[in-house]
Amino acid sequence: MPRLLALAALPLLGAAQPSDPMSPAALSADVKVLASDAFGGRAPGTPGEDKTVAWLIEQFKAAGLQPGGPDGSWTQAVPLVRTQLGKGAVSANGTTWTQGKEVYLSTVRPLQRAAVKDAPMVFVGYGVSAPERGWDDFKGVDLKGKVAVFLVNDPDFEAVAGDDAKGKFGDRRMTYYGRWTYKFEEAARRGAVAALIVHDTPGAGYGWATVNAPAGENYDVAGPPAARVTLQGWIEGEAATRLFAASGLDLAQQRKLARRSDFRPVTLKGAGFSADLPVSFTRAESRNVLAKLPGRTRPDEVVMYGAHWDAYGEGAPDAQGRRIRPGANDDALGTAGVLAIARAAARAKPAARTQVFALWTGEERGLLGSETYAANPVYPAAKTVANLTLDILQTAGPARDVLLVGAGQNALEDSLAAAARAQGRTVTPEALPERGLFYRADHFSLARRGVPTLLLMAISGAPDLVQGGRAAGEAWLESYMRCYHQTCDAWSADWDLRGAAADVELVRRIGFDLANGTAWPQWRAGSEFKAVREQTAAQRR
């Protein structure tokens, strides 16, 4: 029987053998626990974290793994500051704005109040300073004490032939310059007091409901003071159009002008921004969970599997009165996949290289756990062979393909293609590169340090499902995106996890091949991470 047909013939959840750690039933069982109300939505620094971390360690112990954290521990400390904005006054150009309606705001600064008084608002286009690409949106304009207003994504996201920006970045594939994290950081570097991004669903990759999901809550890594704006957030699209019109500007026309290399920032006439909001903040020590299986002959060489255990905790009640945002698919399912691979690895003959299983905290708040690890690695990046990350898997059954995020980055995509062929499947490049997924998941923290990475993330496009094809995959994706970061991202007995189990098996096979081999996957020519990796090449000879 061809492998694809064999996948389609796999038993559904109720009939699978629980003794098989890679089965759909095993994945479902773990997600059911992690996404249950008892875990409270798994927000960092809450009782839900304590329960989650304890349960994950219990699973690794039961499987026979060893502690993989610093000093022989199961965890790595991630000190966090949690902030929560309260209700207060917000206005722009004399018009009152309501949090969650015209604007969404948060802060990562531990203040008593987040206050901005009549600060000039300056439209900075896409807010990109990229000398290596010959692009500068700022033109030396002083932003100190002002509010920077950005467009989301890259300057060439909507570019057409004849625009200066055309082809300067990734066309429809978002680069790091298109990410909200970059824009907030750039505003802070230039002395702005606040940074606001004009929301549009195509450019952001998600709707206004997803923007609002944190409900004024935010996190940052605690430590020495870093440059941060007082307030950061988003302006709802129609509210932004009205704001620009009140300043005598056409937002649609400004979008076009922002695609020109001679674009200069524009101060919105009469548009003073004011906000006075109470802030509550707490300090907490969150934790990454790390487990390992030491290598038999080359223990200093590491193959790493990763997912994030955190979700959004509790928020405002939905129409059904539900407050807990359980993050069943994002990313309890990815976490279950890493646990499945760990259990399978523990049952297999010890590999030549060490295998590390990393479950990160704080991904939803800006990759905080993985970034803390990457800045303070337990296993040197130079000797980390690869990072293989699972973050959202499809729950609609077997698929003829697997989606590749970040095509052209490194040789791990060749390994993915080979593993997929063995299952009778093909590799499809992400259909929605404008979502910038390669820069939005925990693998990115390792990639920035030169570690070759592979990310499987189901929201990168519609799968070609065995039952119903691409159209059925589109229907699944549209349905899931309505629940992304919401209370309805919940475990369901109706999930068909045969496709998810097949994807986890792909990662297991790639990881096991690397762990039992001698290969060092390479970044492709043209990847922004190739030069970083090459700096440590001597350590891998």
Steps between C-alpha positions, in 0.01 A plus 500: 500500500644846408603696809244778436217248489638340812482835676141547389417156630637566847241448773319799643563612856284256688657193344869592510737309724592713805834316522615675180638842605476631142133409449217750448348371823816576699517853358133557578533373855783741579319796345185417693695534823696814413196681357271410790357768727717369782804652325331840474625586152869449593597866533855563627531597863161358602391187688437356155872517431583314820263219405624492141870487587446231763297288256758535221785399729294202615456390137871525425590310818252226423646463151849455640660828394754696700483863614627721220515839671790685662676328790311176450155654545183447300441872451668822397389817677340769286446808723200695373318823565127466442310822435128566475344825383187614677221721370579862431488782250635477145458759227646598166444829321242589766296185433447251781622150420381188678746226587418198285290696252696781331830411663669215681770594752735325738827577673801292600628761745444451875335836565224621730334680210564502126454865413556692178382860466428665165791329326531576127419204278747435218422263216824316417373279219617146559757626750791308349867588525684244285824642363596161353189526282541868423187596695439764768150614592614737774727742309645630827165628635506544878247276677593590859186552705275415204267218397624299202221372275595204281356292219517128563723264299780597259526790251455261207204308644254683272758622248430481129727532199647848497502547877846560646433239767418222253729204571699682768385271778308176458214610274212313662735319738536703817849570630583589859458867407129432459449362850333706770786417736750671269282809466452542874874451556590752230263760645661456842850527356402835349353640821128478422264491799253274322479282190174422321458274198211546258322166492389327185428130492694408183813680615488377859390148413223504762187694583420765759369239745846344514658840568263540795557150640751602774244750641762757602735247653863470398829348609866579469817338622604658829853630525704813440288787364459482125368754256124460489223737395248597766209367295491268202214366299278522195250736340192335350495548123192719463599709802838557334331611178296756697809617690691567178199669338473737798858600423418559134665177387372204302629184668473300177716756322749505787535124466608549139742778589655279769613263224726772357865530600461877541218463753540730799316478833186713524380669819123463528367854531319569823521135594625506856484164674415477869455204730486459874460139606571326829751217487521205733812291482646196664833327473505128453749231422371293214674187375612326187481122538801310362557125480773300329622163384882515505684400185686173495818606316470877431308636797617858442311512169130575552181447304221708652122459471280787617149628563350755739289400797347841571165638384295810582349407837172667591341797330165670457204261476387403152135475389473167683659634816829316451805687631780245462695507173629143506740509203417142407656516156725799575703340637385214720496285187858594410601429860331161476700437183830571677397272786415229246843527337668496841318180599590337169864606536518361853382161370751497213869409508700794640604735222851618429410862566312648795132567446346792690127557540421865570158626605510878512313758701394845381474434127168679477656809660786534253706178509619589851591150616688392191673838479612466863638156419674620183664783691601261780531161330540178691638342181721725284338614176821412316455132588121490460439306181144616442185625668176330390188687612132404512255789537137435395414183306190439292220293652306404185653165408766365264647736242680438174754769582685673780542876512850646509554832678801698380577325172855554383648562844698182568564137412249366752234551233676225301467272802133590525446418133667160541296416810180610327577282196529201731141572607384543139464873552638818347629830643301817429661839573294715735208660321487800734861626527365849578422373851872493574474170681871433469554796734208425734583167663758387753738350246581860395685562828737215408520598133623846598794327669574300187333169587331342193129469569188336365150617591173315441210743548160419356378859467755552220247382242225255418598132497406274209281265701443142391131558559395814316832627363620860525144635529443297816835621627395861441180437694697358792744793499226763488317328783811474715602863446168608650611325819867604491588629851133480596298295747392263222856373437391204710556125495236301315428130482404568138855588399654269241866503598628253244649785297654658809649164601650464152661846532642414842642184344674711236675701771585184694658342194704810412615536860591135541696503171697803617552357848638175358703661222786743454340763277498871584213661304602823330326830439442579133692773324300818544359410842550778754613236752777339293770749603418454871544124471822529307660696783509180708587255220834408660319357803328238282807356325 
